[in-house]
């Protein structure tokens, strides 16, 4: 019995020793180095047409055990910066022992613009007609593409049974947190059967300046009156930065008058 106890004690001591020896060996073999990320310039200038991989330009990574890890760097997160067109891009890289290093730098899109709206139909409705703004209003963004489902529409004191102009504010935000907003007019009018119809190829345009603006170039067709009879009314003093309302009117052979509206957004 005494020999058995001694043998058991010896085996226990050997087991404990082997355990600590194994852990010590594992620690000796473990990678104590951490990967490092660096870049030549903390600000990178790109075009919005450049792909996500272009954000990796100038980035380098090195690890004491694994060596060059530049090809393993990934774009971890992209968020909006302090100014429009400015991004905060976070990078990450991991070595073979799953040690992770991160780095953040600024990327600037040199040709960036905020989201823009478009209108496929005029914001004109007959008295008592059901008002549907989203069936004709959309939004496009250079980064996210079509973002019409993110549009918010707000109106105050809209009276569908009384003719007049009622302001409507529309806004949309892209994934960078950049919000575009416009205030337009919903027109409620007394529609008359047989009045001429003026159709435009678009009802909202963005222009860098008023120079060279040709309102007639947006006319697609005129029904119930000769196209030559269309008259264009622009804001007094001409187009100015911001939202401009241009009205097209014509009188048909039956004496009835038809009209439509184009919004020209002059970008500052």
C-alpha positions as CSV (number, residue, x, y, z in Angstrom):
1,X,0.0,0.0,0.0
2,X,2.9,2.3,0.9
3,X,4.6,1.6,-2.5
4,X,1.3,2.4,-4.3
5,X,1.1,5.8,-2.6
6,X,4.7,6.6,-3.5
7,X,4.1,5.6,-7.1
8,X,0.9,7.7,-7.3
9,X,2.8,10.7,-5.8
10,X,5.6,10.3,-8.3
11,X,3.1,10.1,-11.2
12,X,1.3,13.2,-9.9
13,X,4.6,15.2,-9.7
14,X,5.6,14.1,-13.2
15,X,2.2,15.2,-14.6
16,X,2.4,18.6,-13.0
17,X,5.9,19.0,-14.2
18,X,4.9,18.1,-17.8
19,X,2.0,20.5,-17.6
20,X,4.2,23.4,-16.6
21,X,6.9,22.4,-19.1
22,X,4.4,22.3,-21.9
23,X,3.0,25.8,-21.0
24,X,6.5,27.2,-20.8
25,X,7.4,25.8,-24.2
26,X,4.2,27.2,-25.7
27,X,5.0,30.6,-24.3
28,X,8.5,30.4,-25.7
29,X,7.2,29.5,-29.1
30,X,4.3,32.1,-29.0
31,X,4.6,35.2,-31.3
32,X,5.1,38.2,-29.0
33,X,5.4,40.6,-32.0
34,X,2.5,42.7,-33.2
35,X,1.9,43.7,-36.8
36,X,2.4,47.4,-37.7
37,X,0.6,49.4,-40.4
38,X,2.0,52.5,-41.9
39,X,1.3,54.7,-44.9
40,X,3.2,57.4,-46.9
41,X,0.6,60.1,-46.5
42,X,-2.3,60.4,-44.0
43,X,-4.5,62.1,-46.7
44,X,-5.3,60.2,-49.9
45,X,-7.1,62.0,-52.8
46,X,-9.3,59.8,-55.0
47,X,-12.1,60.1,-57.5
48,X,-15.6,58.7,-56.7
49,X,-15.1,56.5,-59.7
50,X,-12.2,54.7,-58.0
51,X,-13.1,51.4,-56.4
52,X,-12.8,50.5,-52.8
53,X,-9.4,48.8,-53.5
54,X,-8.0,52.2,-54.4
55,X,-8.3,53.2,-50.7
56,X,-5.4,50.8,-50.1
57,X,-2.9,52.9,-52.0
58,X,0.2,53.7,-50.0
59,X,-0.6,51.4,-47.2
60,X,2.0,49.0,-45.8
61,X,2.1,46.3,-43.1
62,X,4.9,44.4,-41.5
63,X,5.2,41.8,-38.7
64,X,8.3,40.6,-37.0
65,X,7.4,36.9,-37.4
66,X,5.4,36.9,-40.6
67,X,7.2,39.6,-42.5
68,X,5.4,41.7,-45.2
69,X,1.6,41.7,-44.6
70,X,0.8,44.5,-47.0
71,X,-1.4,42.2,-49.2
72,X,-3.5,41.3,-46.1
73,X,-4.6,44.8,-45.3
74,X,-8.3,45.3,-45.5
75,X,-10.6,48.3,-45.4
76,X,-12.5,47.7,-42.2
77,X,-14.8,50.7,-42.1
78,X,-15.6,53.9,-44.0
79,X,-17.5,56.8,-42.5
80,X,-18.1,60.4,-43.3
81,X,-15.5,63.0,-42.4
82,X,-15.8,66.6,-41.1
83,X,-16.4,68.0,-44.6
84,X,-18.3,66.9,-47.7
85,X,-16.4,64.5,-49.8
86,X,-14.1,63.7,-46.9
87,X,-14.0,60.1,-45.5
88,X,-12.4,58.5,-42.4
89,X,-11.2,55.1,-43.6
90,X,-10.2,52.5,-41.0
91,X,-7.8,49.7,-42.0
92,X,-6.9,46.4,-40.3
93,X,-4.4,43.6,-40.7
94,X,-3.9,40.3,-38.8
95,X,-0.8,38.1,-38.4
96,X,-0.8,34.3,-38.3
97,X,-1.2,34.4,-34.5
98,X,-4.4,36.6,-34.9
99,X,-2.8,39.7,-33.6
100,X,-4.7,42.6,-35.2
101,X,-3.4,46.1,-35.9
102,X,-5.5,49.1,-37.1
103,X,-4.9,52.4,-38.8
104,X,-7.2,55.3,-39.8
105,X,-6.5,58.0,-42.4
106,X,-8.4,60.6,-44.4
107,X,-9.6,60.0,-47.9
108,X,-10.9,62.9,-50.0
109,X,-13.0,62.5,-53.1
110,X,-12.0,65.4,-55.3
111,X,-15.1,65.2,-57.5
112,X,-17.7,64.4,-54.8
113,X,-21.1,66.0,-54.8
114,X,-24.0,65.6,-52.4
115,X,-27.1,63.4,-53.3
116,X,-29.3,64.9,-55.9
117,X,-33.1,64.7,-56.5
118,X,-35.0,64.1,-59.7
119,X,-38.6,64.5,-60.8
120,X,-40.2,62.3,-63.5
121,X,-43.5,64.3,-63.3
122,X,-44.5,67.8,-62.2
123,X,-45.6,68.4,-58.7
124,X,-49.0,69.6,-60.0
125,X,-52.3,68.0,-59.0
126,X,-55.9,68.8,-59.7
127,X,-58.2,69.9,-56.9
128,X,-59.2,66.9,-54.8
129,X,-56.6,64.6,-56.5
130,X,-54.7,62.1,-54.3
131,X,-51.3,63.6,-53.6
132,X,-48.5,61.1,-54.3
133,X,-45.0,62.7,-54.2
134,X,-42.9,59.6,-54.1
135,X,-44.3,58.2,-57.3
136,X,-42.4,61.0,-59.2
137,X,-39.6,62.0,-56.8
138,X,-36.3,60.1,-56.6
139,X,-32.7,60.6,-55.4
140,X,-29.4,59.5,-56.7
141,X,-26.0,59.4,-55.0
142,X,-22.5,58.9,-56.3
143,X,-21.6,56.6,-53.4
144,X,-24.8,54.6,-52.8
145,X,-26.6,54.8,-56.2
146,X,-30.4,55.0,-56.0
147,X,-31.5,56.1,-52.5
148,X,-35.1,57.0,-53.3
149,X,-36.3,54.8,-50.4
150,X,-34.5,57.1,-47.9
151,X,-36.3,60.3,-49.0
152,X,-38.3,62.1,-46.3
153,X,-41.2,64.4,-47.3
154,X,-42.7,67.0,-45.1
155,X,-45.5,69.4,-45.8
156,X,-47.4,71.9,-43.7
157,X,-51.0,73.1,-44.3
158,X,-51.5,71.3,-47.6
159,X,-55.1,71.8,-48.7
160,X,-55.9,69.5,-51.6
161,X,-59.3,71.0,-52.1
162,X,-58.1,74.6,-52.5
163,X,-56.0,75.7,-55.5
164,X,-52.7,77.3,-54.7
165,X,-49.0,76.7,-54.0
166,X,-48.0,74.7,-51.0
167,X,-44.3,74.3,-49.9
168,X,-42.9,70.8,-49.5
169,X,-39.5,70.0,-48.1
170,X,-37.7,66.8,-49.2
171,X,-34.4,65.5,-47.8
172,X,-32.3,62.5,-48.2
173,X,-29.1,61.2,-46.5
174,X,-26.4,59.0,-47.9
175,X,-24.2,56.4,-46.1
176,X,-21.6,59.1,-45.4
177,X,-24.1,61.1,-43.4
178,X,-24.4,63.8,-46.1
179,X,-27.9,65.2,-46.2
180,X,-29.4,67.0,-49.2
181,X,-32.6,69.1,-48.8
182,X,-34.8,71.1,-51.1
183,X,-38.0,73.1,-50.6
184,X,-40.3,72.9,-53.7
185,X,-43.9,73.8,-54.3
186,X,-46.9,71.4,-54.7
187,X,-49.3,73.1,-57.0
188,X,-53.0,72.4,-56.6
189,X,-55.0,73.7,-59.6
190,X,-58.4,73.6,-61.2
191,X,-57.9,71.2,-64.1
192,X,-60.1,71.6,-67.1
193,X,-60.8,68.9,-69.7
194,X,-59.1,69.7,-73.0
195,X,-56.4,72.0,-71.7
196,X,-53.0,71.7,-73.5
197,X,-50.4,69.5,-71.9
198,X,-46.7,70.4,-71.9
199,X,-44.4,67.5,-71.2
200,X,-40.7,68.0,-70.2
201,X,-38.0,65.4,-70.4
202,X,-37.2,66.2,-66.8
203,X,-38.8,68.5,-64.2
204,X,-35.8,69.1,-61.9
205,X,-32.3,69.9,-63.1
206,X,-29.0,70.8,-61.4
207,X,-26.8,73.4,-63.0
208,X,-23.3,74.7,-62.1
209,X,-24.3,78.2,-63.2
210,X,-27.1,80.0,-65.0
211,X,-24.9,80.6,-68.0
212,X,-26.1,78.8,-71.1
213,X,-29.4,77.8,-69.6
214,X,-31.9,77.0,-72.4
215,X,-35.4,76.3,-71.0
216,X,-36.7,75.3,-74.4
217,X,-34.3,72.4,-74.6
218,X,-36.2,70.6,-71.8
219,X,-39.6,70.5,-73.7
220,X,-40.4,67.0,-74.8
221,X,-43.8,67.5,-76.4
222,X,-46.9,69.7,-76.4
223,X,-50.4,68.3,-76.9
224,X,-53.3,70.5,-77.7
225,X,-51.3,73.5,-78.9
226,X,-48.3,74.3,-81.2
227,X,-45.0,74.0,-79.5
228,X,-44.1,77.4,-80.8
229,X,-46.8,78.9,-78.6
230,X,-45.1,77.9,-75.4
231,X,-44.0,80.8,-73.2
232,X,-41.4,80.5,-70.5
233,X,-41.4,82.6,-67.3
234,X,-38.2,82.7,-65.2
235,X,-37.8,84.4,-61.8
236,X,-37.4,88.2,-61.8
237,X,-33.7,89.1,-62.1
238,X,-32.8,85.7,-63.6
239,X,-31.7,82.5,-62.1
240,X,-30.0,82.7,-58.8
241,X,-28.1,80.2,-56.6
242,X,-30.5,77.8,-55.0
243,X,-34.0,76.7,-56.2
244,X,-35.5,78.5,-59.2
245,X,-39.0,77.9,-60.4
246,X,-39.5,78.1,-64.2
247,X,-43.1,78.1,-65.6
248,X,-44.0,77.0,-69.1
249,X,-47.5,78.0,-70.4
250,X,-49.3,77.8,-73.7
251,X,-52.8,78.4,-75.0
252,X,-54.5,75.9,-77.2
253,X,-56.8,76.5,-80.3
254,X,-59.7,76.0,-77.9
255,X,-58.6,79.0,-75.9
256,X,-57.7,76.9,-72.8
257,X,-54.3,77.4,-71.1
258,X,-52.0,74.7,-70.0
259,X,-48.8,74.9,-67.9
260,X,-46.0,73.0,-66.2
261,X,-43.0,73.7,-64.0
262,X,-39.3,73.0,-64.2
263,X,-37.1,73.4,-61.1
264,X,-33.5,74.6,-61.8
265,X,-31.1,74.2,-58.9
266,X,-28.1,76.5,-59.3
267,X,-25.3,75.0,-57.3
268,X,-23.1,77.5,-55.5
